[in-house]
Amino acid sequence: MFRKIAIAAVIAAATLGGERAVAQVAPPDNFGQSLTWLERAAESGNVRAQYNLARVHDLGLKGAKDPAKAAQWYDRAAGQGHVPSMMRLGQMYHDGDGVSPDRGKAAALYRKAAAGEQQAQFNLAVMLESGSGVVRNLEEAATWYTKAAASGYGPAQLNLAMLYLRGAGVEKSAAKAVHLLEQARAGGVAVPAGILDFARKQLQ
């Protein structure tokens, strides 16, 4: 219980930052008051409170996990353009966690979040490459992999390298594939030695 109180207090304090007037309640002293503060702030439209309340339900900080309630609050925060909420809600729709599975909605949420979020760019690219929830489009998948890879996201570098090796959605290029595979490995991605060796042989 002490851990829950501490976590809830931190969440409430983070939400409070500069927006005390929104909820019109005193700063929380205990777990119950923290939840009351979050709920009132979230109901009033405070997007950070909506996200943090979703996390409380998502992680089970109130008791048992309640993914359905978490999804409701993520949805409200996502509706205000909150990128982390879009990301988590997209995952929930993808996996059917707290909501009915809907890969199309998952892809739409990833697309909205993809402007500056490398994980969203990668997730959307994977769905476009496989045709999961969207019409398969290797060219667009390569575009999103490229954006995520450029920001140093290793899994995107690996997947983009595989597209270059196959010439799928991009012009075939062993040189670009090797460069991306080496980048991914340097960043800590477990690149199979056989794939890198194969790519290097294509340069000869």
Summary of the structure (lengths in Angstrom):
residues: 204
radius of gyration: 21.0
end to end distance: 62.7
largest distance: 70.0
contacts: 683
relative contact order: 0.07
helix: 70%
strand: 0%
